[in-house]
Amino acid sequence: MSGLRVTPTRRYGRDRLHVSLPDGRAVAWYDRDSGRVSLLHDAYEDAVMAALAPFVTGTVTIGPPPVPTPADLRRLSLHPDDDLAPNRPGEALHLALGRTPPRRFGRDPRPAELAAQQRVGEALDRLDGAGWRVLHSVPLPGAARLDHLAIGPGGVFAVRTLAARGRRVRIADPDVAVGRAEPRPHLRWLRRDAERAAHALATAVRPLLAVTDAGLLDRVPDPRDVRVVRDGEIPSLAGLGGVLKPADVAALYATARDRRSWLSL
């Protein structure tokens, strides 16, 4: 068998290689995280393994697709318009910049804000191996958006991204000043977002401010209830635990990814 196509994807926090026939019909996929090749048709096993040979590392298991969990079934039942999992970091800014390109004159903050959300989003996505699940650009009623929502063993965090662009960041609760700009009540907004997320998910949600590319971060004293991190400190979240079990993480993620969960706020 020749002509099988291998296509890399990253969805639902997993890196996969999908194998399909020339006409587009899927025959298998390889989950890099679990090292499992799921075969849809046994007759293609040899051809699939030959196509995947350049990409497979270490020991793999081969078999039929695993039986879906209740969380999987909920995901599969979602209409694509209601599923927030495919949202990219900064999804709303992507759309806004597509409609209105950056200004040619004067400073347009949107490109820097988008770059910051992408940087933080990528760092959060890398927590997947530690049992975390992340959503980006979660729409709230009105025009508000939650930059990121992180759900894992250490609990649930509503994440707001702040682009510093090499300038000094001064935090005087609830205000945050970047460079010479006027202070803005970012911590108040973040706490409000966390409260709305807690209402939607019926669980405790902690606010987290992620500051990117800060020349100096002045956060003394630390805000009493807001976790403040530089983007390079996000991997430290992987060491948090003792709050949620894997089943709790899966259940909360299944609820959070459904856009309808956020409509009643």
Stockholm file with secondary structure:
# STOCKHOLM 1.0

chainA/1-265         MSGLRVTPTRRYGRDRLHVSLPDGRAVAWYDRDSGRVSLLHDAYEDAVMAALAPFVTGTVTIGPPPVPTPADLRRLSLHPDDDLAPNRPGEALHLALGRTPPRRFGRDPRPAELAAQQRVGEALDRLDGAGWRVLHSVPLPGAARLDHLAIGPGGVFAVRTLAARGRRVRIADPDVAVGRAEPRPHLRWLRRDAERAAHALATAVRPLLAVTDAGLLDRVPDPRDVRVVRDGEIPSLAGLGGVLKPADVAALYATARDRRSWLSL
#=GR chainA/1-265 SS CCCCEEEEEEETTEEEEEEECTTSCEEEEEETTTTEEEESCGGGHHHHHHHHTTTCCSCCEEESCCCCCHHHHHHHHSCGGGBCTTCCTTHHHHHHHHHSCCCSSSCCSHHHHHHHHHHHHHHHHGGGGGTCEEEEEEECSTTCEEEEEEEETTEEEEEEEEECTTCEEEEETTEEEETTSCCBCHHHHHHHHHHHHHHHHTSCCEEEEEEESCSEEECSSCCSSCEEEEGGGGGGGGGCCSSCCHHHHHHHHHHHTBGGGGTTC
#=GC SS_cons         CCCCEEEEEEETTEEEEEEECTTSCEEEEEETTTTEEEESCGGGHHHHHHHHTTTCCSCCEEESCCCCCHHHHHHHHSCGGGBCTTCCTTHHHHHHHHHSCCCSSSCCSHHHHHHHHHHHHHHHHGGGGGTCEEEEEEECSTTCEEEEEEEETTEEEEEEEEECTTCEEEEETTEEEETTSCCBCHHHHHHHHHHHHHHHHTSCCEEEEEEESCSEEECSSCCSSCEEEEGGGGGGGGGCCSSCCHHHHHHHHHHHTBGGGGTTC
//
